[in-house]
Amino acid sequence: MLSAENVPHDITDRLINVLLKSSVEEFNSTFKTMKDNVHIENLKYDPEYILHIAEMTYTEMVENGSWNSASLVQDSGSGVNSTCWKCGGKGHKADEFPSKKTSVSNPSGSNLNKERGK
């Protein structure tokens, strides 16, 4: 656990600013209200409370179908259009990582060899 002296003094503002930049406007509005409350009403929020609200809001929105982020769009299951979060490669997902070494194309067109987990 972090000690208090390692936590930025503006952690509340930082958390709120990150959370109100999702691709889902309804989710963002929760944190826009929090930001207004901090700056207009001078309310103080505990960082753990902010993260708890974020988790609960997200979970509720997923369960009721109102979270419309592209990250939840299901592909055909083939993995052909999937992007791996481990290596950035196409054609597989991180949980289907094909090997310990894989070639990944970077924007310059050259191939990079990346080891699994690095």
C-alpha positions as CSV (number, residue, x, y, z in Angstrom):
1,M,0.0,0.0,0.0
2,L,1.2,3.5,-0.7
3,S,2.0,5.8,2.1
4,A,0.3,9.2,2.3
5,E,3.4,11.2,1.3
6,N,3.5,9.3,-2.0
7,V,0.0,10.2,-3.0
8,P,-0.3,13.4,-5.1
9,H,-2.2,16.1,-3.3
10,D,-4.5,16.5,-6.3
11,I,-5.4,12.8,-6.6
12,T,-9.1,13.5,-6.4
13,D,-9.0,15.9,-9.4
14,R,-6.7,13.5,-11.3
15,L,-9.0,10.5,-10.8
16,I,-12.2,12.5,-11.7
17,N,-10.5,13.9,-14.8
18,V,-9.5,10.5,-16.0
19,L,-12.9,8.9,-15.3
20,L,-14.9,11.6,-17.1
21,K,-13.0,10.9,-20.4
22,S,-14.5,7.6,-21.2
23,S,-16.2,6.9,-24.5
24,V,-19.6,6.6,-22.7
25,E,-21.3,9.9,-22.0
26,E,-23.6,8.6,-19.3
27,F,-20.6,7.3,-17.4
28,N,-18.8,10.6,-17.9
29,S,-21.7,12.6,-16.5
30,T,-21.3,11.0,-13.1
31,F,-17.8,12.3,-12.8
32,K,-18.7,15.7,-14.4
33,T,-21.1,16.1,-11.5
34,M,-18.4,15.1,-9.0
35,K,-16.0,17.6,-10.6
36,D,-18.6,20.4,-10.3
37,N,-19.2,19.4,-6.7
38,V,-15.5,19.7,-5.9
39,H,-15.0,23.0,-7.6
40,I,-18.4,24.7,-6.9
41,E,-19.5,23.2,-3.6
42,N,-16.0,22.6,-2.3
43,L,-16.9,18.9,-1.5
44,K,-14.1,16.5,-0.8
45,Y,-14.2,12.9,-2.1
46,D,-12.0,10.1,-0.9
47,P,-10.2,8.4,-3.8
48,E,-11.4,5.0,-2.8
49,Y,-15.0,6.3,-2.9
50,I,-14.4,7.7,-6.4
51,L,-13.1,4.3,-7.6
52,H,-16.0,2.5,-5.9
53,I,-18.5,4.7,-7.7
54,A,-16.7,4.2,-11.0
55,E,-16.8,0.4,-10.6
56,M,-20.5,0.4,-9.5
57,T,-21.5,2.7,-12.3
58,Y,-19.7,0.7,-14.9
59,T,-21.0,-2.7,-13.6
60,E,-24.6,-1.3,-13.6
61,M,-24.3,0.1,-17.1
62,V,-22.9,-3.2,-18.5
63,E,-25.6,-5.2,-16.8
64,N,-28.4,-3.0,-18.1
65,G,-26.9,-2.8,-21.6
66,S,-26.3,1.0,-21.5
67,W,-22.4,0.7,-21.7
68,N,-22.0,1.1,-25.4
69,S,-18.2,1.2,-25.6
70,A,-16.5,-0.3,-28.6
71,S,-14.5,-2.6,-26.3
72,L,-17.6,-4.6,-25.6
73,V,-18.5,-5.2,-29.2
74,Q,-18.1,-9.0,-29.8
75,D,-16.3,-10.3,-32.8
76,S,-17.1,-13.5,-34.6
77,G,-14.9,-15.4,-32.2
78,S,-12.3,-16.2,-34.9
79,G,-9.9,-13.6,-33.6
80,V,-9.1,-12.4,-37.2
81,N,-9.9,-8.8,-36.4
82,S,-8.8,-9.0,-32.8
83,T,-5.8,-7.0,-31.4
84,C,-3.7,-8.6,-28.7
85,W,-3.2,-6.4,-25.6
86,K,0.1,-8.1,-24.9
87,C,1.9,-7.6,-28.1
88,G,-0.3,-5.4,-30.3
89,G,-0.5,-8.1,-33.0
90,K,-3.6,-8.9,-35.0
91,G,-5.4,-12.1,-35.2
92,H,-5.4,-13.2,-31.6
93,K,-6.3,-11.9,-28.1
94,A,-4.0,-11.8,-25.1
95,D,-5.6,-14.9,-23.6
96,E,-5.0,-16.7,-26.9
97,F,-1.4,-15.6,-27.1
98,P,0.1,-17.9,-29.8
99,S,3.7,-18.3,-28.7
100,K,6.5,-16.9,-26.4
101,K,7.9,-14.9,-29.4
102,T,5.9,-13.2,-32.1
103,S,6.6,-10.6,-34.7
104,V,4.7,-7.4,-34.4
105,S,4.6,-4.7,-37.1
106,N,5.1,-1.2,-35.9
107,P,3.9,1.9,-37.6
108,S,7.2,2.3,-39.5
109,G,6.6,-1.0,-41.2
110,S,9.5,-2.9,-39.6
111,N,9.0,-6.0,-37.5
112,L,9.7,-6.1,-33.8
113,N,10.2,-9.3,-31.9
114,K,8.6,-9.2,-28.5
115,E,8.8,-11.8,-25.8
116,R,5.7,-12.8,-24.0
117,G,5.0,-10.7,-20.9
118,K,7.5,-7.9,-21.8
